Each structure stands twice: as C-alpha cells, then as structure tokens.
Amino acid sequence: MNLLKQVKLNKAATVKNVKSFFTNDFEHYLNLSGKHRTDLASPTFDASGVTNHSGVNHQEQNMSINIDAGNCVQAVNDTIANCTNTRDMPYATIIYYYYIKRLDDYKIYERLGYQKAQYYRLKSSALLEFAERLDYWRQQDQADLPDLRVYEKNKPVMHKV
C-alpha cells in the first residue's frame, strides 16, 4: 500500500499549527535574521522566490543563529511563493496579504472579489497547502523549522476471518 495514502492529514489541527506558527514564531525568525516583512517577495510580483544560500560561518554562535533564522525566513518566503496562485486558488496571495502584509481578512476577500464564506474556505486550503509545501522548502533551504502537519492516528483495521 502506498505510504502517502496510509496517513491522513488532520486538516483542522494542521491549519491551527500554521496559524500559530505565523502568529507566535515567524516574528522571532524575522528578528533573529535581521529581516523585515517588507523584505519578503510578493507572490504577485515574484513567482519564483528562490534564492541560493552559501557560506555559513560556524565560528560565532550568534552568527550561526542569525543564519539559521535567515534560512527559516527564506524557507517561509519560498513556500509562500511556491503555493498555488491562480484566480480560483489564490493561496499564495491570501497567505502573503494576511500574514506578511497583515491586511484584515475583509480587505483581502474584497480585494480578491470573494464572498466571506468562500474566502475562509480558500484561506483554510491555503494554510493546508502551505504546511505541505513547507516540508520541501525547509529541507531545500536547510531551515530548522518544525513540521506543521498533523496526522490522524491510524486505528488498526480488524479483518474478520
């Protein structure tokens, strides 16, 4: 059986983790990296968002922490840029506007031309996609970020003999 089909994502818990990450942890990574939200590329103008990293200085602990934080910020930026961003699924735009630009939800759904309920469904889908794509980008950018995905506990299936 395919391993990807064996594990089921707990969508509500995953969305909660992503919200918590952006609310509680991301600001810390920005501060340690010396970056600001304005340093992050808008998915509207920079779809690639890919930057190469090199030259880590391991001699100074503080410098290492700053570099690690920079890698974390880069992984978040790359993940947002890599999220789907079409008219029907403007996931990158929603995440960027809400968590980076800090626009209110109503301003975003008005700007995108969605009804409130439709927007919130899209926002949840955007956060789920972010969590799944983050796994790839945290490895690519060598970022020490937690896996934000939460999986349902598999219950053993009892087969009658």
ABEGO torsion letter per residue (X at the ends): XBAAAABBBBAAAAAAAAAAAAAAAAAAAAAAAGBBAAABBBAAABAAGBBBBBGBBAABAAAAAAAAAAAAAAAAAAAAAABBBBAABBAAAAAAAAAAAGBBAAAAAAAAGBBAAAAAAAAAAAAAAAAAAAAAAAAAAGBBBBBABBBBBBBBBBBBX
